[in-house]
Amino acid sequence: MNIRDYRAEDRDALIALWQACDLTRPWNDPATDIAFCVSRPESTILVGEQNGKVVASVMTGHDGHRGWLYYLAVEPSLQKSGLGRRMVEAAEAWLKARGVPKVMLMVRPENGKVRAFYDALGYEEEPRVIFAKRLDGK
């Protein structure tokens, strides 16, 4: 798998991948998320490509202090092959190159499979309460 930066022509394949991995939600339009991410210098989308096909992704960025991972996805038929680990490592390297000292992510509590994946990569659950407020009226 070749890991590279997102290109505009990846958009539809990326959205299809995220849908196949059950990452999209009705209140978060993936096309809007992509456009917002790639329009900012503090964030990017890394794409895993195999034989000319988008098979993996991770969106990453930072707030000047902490890095974040979003939309980590691997084509379902290729999961458990190490591609997810490679995408996380690539995102971590992108953040390290920008001097970001810590990376964080959010996982829904009921998603034991994903929690186990990140645990195996050395991520630790931190006791936090997350507050959120929609600014877009949704």
Salt bridges, closest charged atoms under 4 A:
GLU9 OE2 - ARG7 NE 3.14
ASP10 OD2 - ARG4 NH1 2.72
ASP12 OD1 - ARG11 NH2 3.32
ASP22 OD1 - ARG25 NH1 3.66
GLU49 OE2 - ARG4 NH2 3.16
GLU49 OE2 - ARG7 NH2 3.78
GLU75 OE1 - LYS53 NZ 3.79
GLU125 OE1 - ARG115 NH2 2.66
GLU126 OE1 - LYS102 NZ 3.19
GLU126 OE1 - ARG128 NH2 3.22
ASP136 OD2 - ARG134 NH2 2.60
